[in-house]
């Protein structure tokens, strides 16, 4: 038995090494398709922010309809929960999660939610289509039903916003061809290879081009949704919401250079992925009214350490309704499982900063840095003490 485990581990590490080498060759920090603008050019970023807001201003009268697209089998947790929660909290639009089938959506790397509307039901309720479609990362990324529905919505006039690796889904629907785009650093070369007429834009957390917007990695959904709230509502509405989230601004400014796989990070990547046998089962305590955004950011970060599997637990042992109104599946608490630390006194982005410090304290600075890489989070000025 022990020999079999060693053989399995060895085979897994070898396979991961091949994948990591491929990633380093294909998704590293090589030259983008255009010269790098200065990431500290505040005036240029102010213009880009205003251009994004103007590009996403409502085109139709009445209250906008926003569809947060999902795949029932697997949708990235923060990509879905954060946009849905922020837009619901802003109260500037009708917001719906829409998937091929109604009901449950399995999120990764953790949690499950109920309440998705199916494509047919949405189309009956909104025959002229959505005003906006938010597209999270999905697994698999090439579901034909998703691509067909997304194309249909774009043809009906919806503005499409691909969050993080949702850019792959947007591209699969034929909506990146010939456009400027950004995306998670890991996807850059894949997107350029698949869409040779498209142009990658570095050093910006969000970009809009002719009705299609894209963002960098997971945490870019914070400034992007605030910019969308400004476009639909007002700058004052976005500013108030930014304060609730724990951020000062929602500029697209971003330094792309620190993000990518290099020789120094490959070792950490291999150890991270090869540590599968050390996974711990953690529970996060949830109740009616729990904050979707703080929950998503913290659970996402801990899950990406490679050591923690996060499950939701409630006092009743059943589902709870989050602050946004979304229903989160939960199970009975298990006193033997460690608890994922959440502080109700912290704003959501402050909770992420705290979580990253806790990760460093438990697993070391290298693991914290890797989680920040995966979430493409700069955490400027964050200092871990104590």
C-alpha angles and dihedrals in degrees: 000000000000090000090051091052091050090050091049092049092048092050091047093051091048091051091047091050090056091049092047092050089051091049092049091050096044106029107032131118096280124143115304123221095264137034114278113255116218107274090212097056098121095180093052091048091050089054092047091050092051091046090052092050092049092047091055098044112128116272099190131059120252133033111332122241117224122193117199101204119221140175111221093218097054137348127166108262103223093037088062106030098045100050091043093049096043094048092046090050091049090055093207098123146015104268125198135173106226126192138161090264128030121246128028128036119194110218128204140252084014149348136030132236135198130211107069116153115223123241094251093051092048092048092052091050094043109027092168090056136240123309091221134014119200111205118200126191112279139192113246093028096196104059104155094216091054094048093048094049092046092051090049092052092049090050089054091055105266117151109231124215116191110201117207109313088001080093086078090057091047090050091048088059089056095251101121098057111120094000137114112249146166129198144158109323090240092062100047101100094037090056093046091050093049094043108034092172092058125092124222116223116206128200096031126103092205135019132183126200124173098329098324122097130184135186139204122248130333100290092053087082088080098064092033095056090046089053089050090050089052090050094051100031120014143287089258091055091050092047092053091048091048088057091053091051093048102248131117101211144002102221118153089231111133137157106224095184099085093054122086144068115285134165092271093055098044091078092054090046092054094047091046094053095039092056092078093121090060096059114138123210107231128181128213115207112231133180138174108298097025112156110258094202098051090043093051096046095047096042091046092051096047092045091054093059088081090232104077135066110193124212128177118239129187134189090245094046089235140089124306132205112239124217091268091055093253116136115236120200112234139172137209117292117259113209090204093063122086115245123241104236115241124168116207089201093065126083113237099261090042086053089055091051090050091047092052090052090049089051090052091049092051103036106014138259093285092061092047089051091051092051089051088051093053092046091040090228119158096192090197113203095006112146123184114216132174 
